[in-house]
Amino acid sequence: LIALKNPHFLVGALDEKALRGLEGHGIPSFLIDSGLTTNDYGWGTYAFRQLGLHKVQLVLNLAKTGVDALTVDADAFILRDPFPYIRKLPGADVLMSSDHLVATNGYNDDGLESASGFYSAFNIGYIFIRARAIEFVQEWRDTCYKRSNDWDQVLFANVLRRGGGGARNGKARADRLMPMYKTSEGRNLMAGVLPVSLFASGHTFFVSRMAHIMHREPYMVHTTFQYGGAQ
């Protein structure tokens, strides 16, 4: 983001040593007083589950500020400023990356994934949530704390699909946003799956090389589909 000359970021440090290091480099940062290990957060470990609870609480805290926020995991690399893309979707309440392995609209299309993309796992390593979706975020947070042994990413999808049309009835709009979570006021939040070619997983970037085939630079590469832990 510094290289892209975008100053609108804030880094959460999980321990005081990380915070001091960030501050020493002039990085806007704050302490997430997690009390968690500084060792490997291997997928499915206790530390991994606990980290998820801190993350969902952070997303809720951001929503409460009234700011529309993009939350990005530390292992997701930002290569292009994503905000011009997001601004083209003013109707989107929630946008998320995905573990889907197929570009549902082909390689000549950089729009959101089509309805079939909603069948795969949503990936919350890269999520944009407008503050107006706070009711959904609160329910997601509460569900995570009630079911602390479950994966926050799975619960994100479960809650988002409550009361929504989802992919089953194919009611995507022209912009490919889908009606999902139904609020207490009876309004469906509009959600979209970011294109897996340009908001890439480790598989779609390094293995199937979608962005290379498109001759495009992706907005993000998330180093998922890595099975060696920290190594």
LINCOR-V696002 format. One record per residue. N is the residue number from 1. RES is the residue in one small letter. PSI is psi in radians with two decimals (none if undefined). OMEGA is omega in whole degrees, -180 to 180 (* if undefined). Layout:
n = [N N]
res = [RES RES]
psi = [PSI PSI]
omega = [OMEGA OMEGA]
This chain:
n = [1 2 3 4 5 6 7 8 9 10 11 12 13 14 15 16 17 18 19 20 21 22 23 24 25 26 27 28 29 30 31 32 33 34 35 36 37 38 39 40 41 42 43 44 45 46 47 48 49 50 51 52 53 54 55 56 57 58 59 60 61 62 63 64 65 66 67 68 69 70 71 72 73 74 75 76 77 78 79 80 81 82 83 84 85 86 87 88 89 90 91 92 93 94 95 96 97 98 99 100 101 102 103 104 105 106 107 108 109 110 111 112 113 114 115 116 117 118 119 120 121 122 123 124 125 126 127 128 129 130 131 132 133 134 135 136 137 138 139 140 141 142 143 144 145 146 147 148 149 150 151 152 153 154 155 156 157 158 159 160 161 162 163 164 165 166 167 168 169 170 171 172 173 174 175 176 177 178 179 180 181 182 183 184 185 186 187 188 189 190 191 192 193 194 195 196 197 198 199 200 201 202 203 204 205 206 207 208 209 210 211 212 213 214 215 216 217 218 219 220 221 222 223 224 225 226 227 228 229 230 231]
res = [l i a l k n p h f l v g a l d e k a l r g l e g h g i p s f l i d s g l t t n d y g w g t y a f r q l g l h k v q l v l n l a k t g v d a l t v d a d a f i l r d p f p y i r k l p g a d v l m s s d h l v a t n g y n d d g l e s a s g f y s a f n i g y i f i r a r a i e f v q e w r d t c y k r s n d w d q v l f a n v l r r g g g g a r n g k a r a d r l m p m y k t s e g r n l m a g v l p v s l f a s g h t f f v s r m a h i m h r e p y m v h t t f q y g g a q]
psi = [-0.64 -0.78 -0.56 0.04 0.63 1.92 0.03 1.20 2.79 2.26 2.26 2.19 2.28 -0.13 2.89 -0.59 -0.76 -0.70 -0.82 -0.68 -0.76 -0.80 -0.63 -0.40 0.17 0.43 2.20 2.08 2.93 2.83 2.15 1.72 1.38 -0.54 0.31 2.93 2.68 0.15 -2.90 2.25 1.06 2.52 2.27 -0.11 2.93 -0.77 -0.65 -0.77 -0.75 -0.67 -0.68 -0.65 -0.71 -0.63 -0.82 -0.59 -0.67 -0.79 -0.70 -0.77 -0.69 -0.77 -0.63 -0.36 -0.24 0.12 2.37 2.16 2.50 2.07 2.18 2.25 2.72 -0.35 0.30 2.03 2.27 2.08 -0.38 2.58 2.04 -0.22 -0.61 -0.64 -0.80 -0.64 -0.35 -0.08 1.10 -0.38 -0.08 2.19 -0.62 2.28 2.40 2.69 3.13 2.71 0.20 2.51 0.09 2.36 1.78 -0.34 0.20 -3.13 0.03 0.24 2.19 0.31 -3.14 2.74 2.65 -3.08 -0.62 -0.38 -0.26 -0.12 -0.38 3.00 2.25 2.53 2.13 0.28 -0.19 1.69 2.38 2.16 2.15 2.60 -0.47 -0.15 0.35 -0.57 -0.73 -0.79 -0.69 -0.74 -0.67 -0.78 -0.82 -0.68 -0.70 -0.70 -0.51 -0.56 1.05 -0.24 -0.07 2.76 2.22 -0.54 -0.70 -0.73 -0.58 -0.85 -0.73 -0.80 -0.72 -0.55 -0.10 2.08 0.06 2.89 -0.66 -2.75 -0.27 -0.63 0.03 0.52 0.69 2.55 -3.14 -0.55 0.05 0.30 2.55 2.48 2.15 -2.04 2.30 2.15 2.99 -0.34 0.00 0.18 2.36 2.31 2.51 2.18 2.65 2.60 2.04 2.56 2.25 -0.23 -0.68 -0.33 1.34 2.59 3.02 -0.57 -0.84 -0.39 -0.89 -0.49 -1.13 -0.25 0.84 -0.82 -0.65 -0.73 -0.63 -0.17 0.73 2.64 2.20 2.80 -0.57 2.52 2.04 2.17 1.03 -3.12 0.56 2.21 0.31 0.32 -2.55 -0.61 none]
omega = [176 179 179 180 176 -176 -171 179 -180 -176 176 179 -176 175 -174 179 178 180 -179 179 178 -180 179 177 177 -179 175 -173 177 -177 167 -172 -169 -175 -177 180 172 178 -175 174 -177 -177 176 179 178 -179 178 180 -180 177 179 179 178 -178 -178 176 177 180 177 179 178 -180 -179 178 -177 -179 173 -169 171 -180 -172 175 -178 180 174 -174 -179 -177 177 178 -176 -170 174 178 -177 -178 178 -177 -177 -180 -177 173 -179 173 -178 172 -170 172 177 -173 -178 172 -169 -179 -179 -174 177 -173 179 177 178 176 -179 -174 -178 178 -180 180 -179 -179 170 178 -175 173 -178 -177 174 -178 176 -178 -180 177 -172 180 176 -178 178 180 176 -180 -178 179 179 -179 176 -176 -170 177 179 -178 -178 -179 177 -180 175 -179 -179 -178 -178 -178 -177 176 -176 178 -179 -176 -171 -178 172 -176 176 178 180 179 176 170 -177 175 -177 -173 178 -178 179 177 178 179 174 171 179 -175 179 176 -180 -176 -174 176 -173 170 -157 167 176 -178 -175 179 -172 -174 180 170 -176 -178 178 179 -180 -174 -179 173 -180 175 -172 170 179 -174 175 -177 176 -170 -178 -178 -179 -180 *]
